[in-house]
Amino acid sequence: MDFAAVMLIAVALDLAIGWPPRLYVAIGHPVTWFGALISALDRKLNHEGDSFKRRKRAGVVAAIICIAGIAAIATLVQMLANGPYGVVLLGILCWPFIAMRSMYEHVAAVAKPLKRQDLPEARHQVSMIVGRDTKSMDESAVARAALESLAENTSDGVIAPLFWGLIFGLPGIATYKMINTLDSMIGHRSKRHEAFGWASARIDDLVNLPASRLTGLLFALASPRPRAALRVIRRDARKHRSPNAGWPEAAMAAALQVRLSGPRVYAEGIANEPWVNARGADPDARDLRRGLALYARAMILGVAALAGLALI
């Protein structure tokens, strides 16, 4: 089956209508269904009185149940999607797993109040897309957080789903999204999830390796300074605490000539991370708008490549 055409249909639907609020109210979203399963397994298997080792094993079991379950269901559906309308049906089923439009909208919701110097509203909007403490952020911190979210989530929310969908179709994109949801819900190093979420976090790191590099490359190619962006990626990407986020963030930072990553404030304290593109300026509202323009150009390149593969 032509998985490139399947992904192109999914992207077209996402760009045209996103995930309509009425549809969300009526049936929710596949990611919320995944989240309900993960939460149920967390309650059932993750017991605070158990040893670290036992909770780690329980987390492996939870990850296997979730990943194997969605892979089996999606594979069965894809096998049944035969005939001339199979590609269209699979494109519709893959549509919810692409976040190209919502990615832009969420960051634009931060950029608009920041442009009119409404810092409280900008802080509120950025709190919807980042996990750090936003109450004391100034303009630069808000812009930096939004740009970092845009860079990292372009990989997680757009390029990675498309990459695995191109290779495996519906099982690839749905299974990736389950892995990513596992990581976002239980893959962090909190007291409750450090052991239970260990397997989910490691699997997520693995499946995001190719997409993070591709995203960095797309941002570099869409940049006014592609060679400079590639140099910063080679120099700084591995400085990031994440094995994957550093690649798109380094490309974004170089393209906009700003610095990203660095120290940030969370509820549990300050995380002193190294800077990416340390010689760059601190970003502001204008840089956030430029970041959105860079994202749009990168996505045009990505969709054009997808269309070329579908034609081939």
C-alpha positions in Angstrom: 0.0 0.0 0.0 1.1 3.6 -0.7 1.8 4.8 2.8 3.0 8.2 1.5 -0.4 8.8 0.0 -2.0 7.7 3.3 0.1 10.2 5.3 -0.6 13.0 2.7 -4.4 12.5 3.2 -3.9 12.6 7.0 -1.9 15.9 6.7 -4.4 17.4 4.4 -7.3 16.7 6.8 -5.2 18.0 9.7 -4.4 21.3 7.9 -7.9 21.7 6.6 -9.9 21.2 9.8 -7.6 20.1 12.6 -9.5 18.1 15.2 -12.9 19.9 15.5 -14.1 20.8 19.0 -17.5 19.2 18.3 -15.8 16.0 17.3 -13.7 16.1 20.5 -16.9 16.6 22.6 -18.6 13.8 20.8 -16.0 11.1 20.9 -12.8 12.6 22.5 -9.5 11.9 20.7 -7.4 8.7 20.3 -4.7 10.2 22.6 -7.3 10.7 25.4 -8.3 7.0 24.9 -4.7 6.0 25.1 -4.3 8.2 28.2 -7.3 6.5 29.9 -5.7 3.1 29.4 -2.3 4.3 30.7 -4.0 5.9 33.8 -5.9 2.6 34.5 -2.7 0.6 34.3 -0.8 3.1 36.5 -3.5 2.8 39.2 -3.6 -1.0 38.9 0.1 -1.9 38.6 2.1 1.0 40.2 1.9 0.4 43.9 3.8 2.8 46.2 4.6 0.1 48.7 6.5 -2.0 46.1 10.2 -2.0 45.7 11.9 0.0 42.9 12.7 -3.2 41.0 9.2 -4.5 41.2 7.7 -1.2 40.1 10.2 -1.1 37.2 9.0 -4.6 36.1 5.4 -3.5 36.4 6.2 -0.5 34.1 7.6 -2.8 31.5 4.4 -4.9 31.6 2.3 -1.7 31.2 4.3 -0.6 28.3 4.0 -4.0 26.6 0.2 -4.1 27.1 -0.2 -0.6 25.6 2.2 -0.9 22.7 1.4 -4.5 21.7 -2.3 -3.8 22.0 -2.5 -0.8 19.8 -0.1 -2.4 17.3 -2.2 -5.5 17.0 -5.5 -3.5 16.6 -4.0 -1.2 14.0 -2.4 -4.0 12.0 -5.7 -5.9 11.9 -7.5 -2.7 10.7 -4.9 -2.1 8.0 -5.1 -5.7 6.8 -8.9 -5.2 6.4 -8.6 -1.9 4.6 -8.4 -3.4 1.1 -9.8 -2.2 -2.2 -9.6 1.2 -3.9 -10.8 3.1 -0.9 -8.3 1.5 1.5 -5.8 4.4 1.2 -8.5 7.0 1.9 -9.8 5.1 4.9 -6.4 4.7 6.4 -5.6 8.4 5.8 -8.8 9.3 7.7 -7.8 6.9 10.6 -4.2 8.4 10.7 -5.5 12.0 10.6 -5.9 12.4 14.5 -2.3 11.5 15.0 -0.9 14.5 13.1 -0.6 17.8 15.0 0.8 20.1 12.3 -2.1 22.7 12.5 -2.5 22.6 16.3 1.2 23.0 16.8 1.1 26.3 15.0 -2.1 27.4 16.7 -0.8 26.7 20.2 2.4 28.7 19.7 0.6 31.5 17.9 -1.7 31.8 20.9 1.5 32.7 22.9 2.9 35.0 20.2 -0.3 37.2 19.9 -0.5 38.5 23.5 3.3 38.7 23.7 3.3 41.0 20.6 0.8 43.3 22.3 2.8 43.2 25.5 0.1 41.4 27.5 2.6 39.4 29.6 0.0 37.8 32.0 -2.0 36.3 29.0 1.2 35.2 27.3 2.3 33.5 30.5 -1.0 31.7 30.7 -0.9 30.6 27.1 2.7 29.3 27.4 1.7 27.4 30.6 -0.6 25.3 28.4 2.3 23.9 26.3 5.2 23.7 28.8 5.7 22.0 32.1 7.8 24.7 33.8 6.8 27.4 36.2 5.5 30.4 34.2 4.4 32.8 36.9 7.5 34.9 37.0 8.5 34.7 33.4 9.5 37.8 31.5 9.1 38.4 27.8 12.3 36.6 26.9 11.5 33.5 29.1 8.1 33.2 27.6 9.5 33.4 24.0 12.2 30.9 24.8 9.8 28.4 26.3 7.5 28.7 23.4 10.3 28.3 20.8 11.7 25.3 22.6 8.2 23.7 22.7 7.7 24.5 19.0 11.1 22.9 18.1 10.8 19.8 20.3 7.1 19.1 19.6 7.5 19.5 15.8 9.6 16.4 16.1 7.2 14.6 18.5 3.9 15.8 17.1 4.5 16.0 13.4 7.7 14.5 12.0 7.9 11.3 14.1 4.3 10.3 13.5 4.8 10.9 9.7 8.1 9.0 9.7 6.7 5.8 11.4 3.5 6.1 9.3 5.5 6.2 6.1 7.3 3.0 7.1 4.4 1.0 8.6 1.2 2.8 7.9 -1.5 2.9 10.5 0.3 0.5 12.9 3.4 2.7 12.7 1.7 6.0 13.4 -0.7 4.7 16.1 2.0 2.7 17.9 4.3 5.7 17.9 1.6 7.9 19.4 0.9 5.4 22.1 4.6 5.3 23.0 4.8 9.1 23.0 1.7 9.3 25.3 3.2 6.7 27.6 6.3 8.9 27.9 4.4 12.1 28.5 2.2 10.6 31.2 4.6 8.3 33.1 8.0 8.8 31.6 9.2 11.6 33.8 11.5 11.3 36.8 8.9 11.9 39.6 8.8 9.9 42.8 5.8 7.9 41.5 7.0 7.3 38.0 10.8 7.1 38.1 10.7 3.3 38.2 7.3 2.6 36.6 7.9 4.9 33.7 11.5 3.8 33.0 10.7 1.5 30.1 8.3 4.0 28.5 10.9 6.8 28.6 13.6 4.6 27.1 11.4 3.4 24.3 10.3 6.9 23.5 13.9 8.1 23.3 14.6 5.3 20.9 11.7 5.8 18.5 12.3 9.6 18.4 16.0 9.3 17.3 15.4 9.4 13.5 12.6 12.1 13.6 14.6 14.5 15.8 17.5 14.4 13.3 15.1 14.9 10.4 13.4 17.8 12.1 16.7 19.5 12.8 17.5 19.0 9.1 14.2 20.5 8.0 14.7 23.5 10.2 18.2 24.0 8.9 17.0 23.7 5.2 14.2 26.2 5.9 16.7 28.6 7.6 18.2 31.7 6.0 21.6 30.3 7.2 21.5 26.5 6.5 25.2 25.9 7.0 25.3 27.9 10.2 22.3 25.8 11.5 24.1 22.6 10.6 27.2 23.7 12.4 25.3 24.6 15.6 23.5 21.2 15.4 26.8 19.4 15.2 28.3 21.5 18.1 25.4 21.8 20.5 22.7 19.2 19.9 24.3 16.7 22.3 24.6 19.2 25.0 20.9 19.1 25.6 19.6 16.9 28.5 17.4 15.1 26.0 19.0 12.8 23.5 16.6 14.1 20.9 15.3 17.6 21.6 18.7 19.2 21.2 18.6 18.6 17.4 15.5 20.6 16.5 16.3 23.2 19.2 19.8 23.7 18.0 18.6 24.2 14.4 15.9 26.6 15.6 18.3 28.6 17.8 20.8 29.0 14.9 18.2 29.9 12.4 16.8 32.7 14.6 20.3 33.6 16.1 19.0 33.2 19.6 20.0 31.0 22.5 17.7 28.2 23.8 17.6 25.6 26.5 19.7 26.9 29.5 18.4 27.3 33.1 14.7 27.0 33.6 12.4 27.0 36.6 10.1 24.1 37.5 7.8 23.6 40.5 10.5 21.3 42.1 13.3 23.9 41.5 15.7 25.3 39.0 17.2 23.1 36.3 20.6 24.4 35.3 20.9 23.1 31.8 23.6 24.2 29.3 22.7 26.8 26.6 22.2 25.8 23.0 23.8 28.4 20.7 25.0 30.2 23.8 26.3 33.2 21.8 22.9 34.0 20.5 20.6 36.8 21.9 17.7 36.1 24.3 14.6 35.7 22.2 11.7 38.2 22.2 8.2 38.5 20.7 9.6 39.2 17.3 11.8 36.1 17.4 8.7 34.0 18.3 6.9 35.2 15.2 10.0 34.4 13.2 10.1 31.0 14.7 6.5 30.4 13.6 7.5 31.5 10.1 10.4 29.1 10.1 8.1 26.3 11.2 5.7 27.1 8.4 8.6 26.9 5.8 9.9 23.7 7.3 6.4 22.1 7.1 6.1 23.2 3.5 9.3 21.4 2.7 8.1 18.3 4.6 4.7 18.2 2.8 6.4 18.7 -0.6 8.7 15.8 0.2 5.7 13.7 1.2 3.9 14.6 -2.0 7.0 13.7 -4.0 7.1 10.2 -2.4 3.3 9.7 -3.0 3.8 10.6 -6.7 6.7 8.2 -7.0 
